[in-house]
Amino acid sequence: MEEQLKFYSNSPHVKGRRTTREIMLNVCIALLPACIMGCVFFGWRALMIIALSAFSACAAEIVYRLVMKQPFPRILKEFDFSSLVTGLLLAMCLGSQVPWYVPVLSAIFAIVVVKMLFGGTGKNLVNPAITGRIFAFLSFGTIMTSGWVIPNFASSSVVSGATSLTALLKDGTMPDLLSLFLGNVQGCIGETCKIALLVGGIYLVIRGIIDFKWPLIYIAVTGLMSVALNKFDFHYFLPSVLSGGLILGAIFMATDYTTTPNTTWGNVLYFVVLGVITAVLRQATGIEIVSFAILLMNLFVPLIDKFIINRPFGFKREKKVKEAK
Amino acid sequence: MKTNFKKIAMDGVITSNPTLKLVLGTCPTLALTTLAMNGIGMGAAVTFVLICSNVFVSLLRNVIPDKVRIPAFVLIIATFVTIVRLVLDKFLPTIYESLGLYLPLIVVNCIILARAESFASKNGVLASAADGLFMGIGFTLALTIMGASREILGAGSIFGVHLWDFKIEFFAKSAGAFFTYGTFIAVFGFVSYLLHKRKKIKSFKLSRLPEAAKEEN
């Protein structure tokens, strides 16, 4: 009993059979369709990048724990698959044209600096995969944003060198919606095929891992805000929702447990502001900005959790008594 | 009063290194460590100003009234910064260009004011000059090593000599500056902790703690 009393934890004290390992494995399963479709569209090179990123993320965690002199059986026992999820997500938002060192270095940065230095799973301040992508973007900017590989089944009209999002933002050209939806466009490995991402998202919702409200709010707010910024031209809604990494970010990255607020209204605020920031920054900079927007809002999560708190059971707010005049 | 030059030297370079232990003068550290050469240029300028201002503050320490000491210190420092600026502009225009805004900002550099306030206004001329010299050396070393590592990683060269084409531009940007600075503080703290442990010298605070507790009782 005394041993138990020494252990303190934060408020949700609900016990259940669901473990971190099970949740993370479910997320991995949900990511599989997007991985497979990425390999179908972009070939063996995409598979190599996914494997490298996932492997180096897991290896980075194990090596970090070994350096910190943790015994090896304990490492294996405590190894939840969150590093694997981080590695997969990171590979999802890299283009298949990048050289081998980009996924390796970004995965190591994501795991060691963002996750392990802050204390491991559940203690990170920001989403590791997002930060890994931003590290890659800042470090290897020209490699990351140029030389997109043309997908295997693309029609000949596809122009090399620009994603549909940059074309939409800079010249206002409307992309072909069907090929956007199926993933037959240039872009990062995992974020082009929207149908595979949606299948993964539906799987997660059915397993009760994410709440379907939050990705929907995020996507809807971003789309409506883009429409509003373009003089209420509703032709902009679908292209701005379907292009870029918005759906990947909304389903898999913004809904990360560690980096979302605890309360319902906190979550509403978080996802609405996230959508507004994404749309405005996209319009202002002309590049894909979902990762930066999520990183920015991740940093506000402790603040939201501080100011928006659930009403304690039985608590009544004191009524303001008007002073008699 | 006998001055302990060995202690002053150890203080300046290692035990209270201005950049890595006192965390003073962060603004030029973060902005200028993109290149190793910047570190040497900035370090030399700061060292010169630090020695001269320490000497003059120490000379005038009994003359300056206590209430107006900060304006007086700033006036002394600004004089020497102006000298450094004019000299660099005339003889080393490339370094003058690369240091840019951060050269006049030496006037309000925390290291120089802190040393004037906490050391030079209480100690003799010779000790103050030595303190300025070693503090400057500590600052220069920290900036140069940080600059060299950021230059190798971020630009693939060292002291302007091209090494290889592979570069991680993250380290050349401001995010990389904060990251490198934090890493260096951590590594420096860890190494000095190991050195202390080996020599069995307890750090100042730890050795003082039991005594303070006794006095209170």
Boltz contact constraints between the chains, C-beta under 6 A:
constraints:
  - contact:
      token1: [A, 135]
      token2: [B, 170]
      max_distance: 6.0
  - contact:
      token1: [A, 138]
      token2: [B, 170]
      max_distance: 6.0
  - contact:
      token1: [A, 138]
      token2: [B, 173]
      max_distance: 6.0
  - contact:
      token1: [A, 139]
      token2: [B, 168]
      max_distance: 6.0
  - contact:
      token1: [A, 139]
      token2: [B, 169]
      max_distance: 6.0
  - contact:
      token1: [A, 139]
      token2: [B, 170]
      max_distance: 6.0
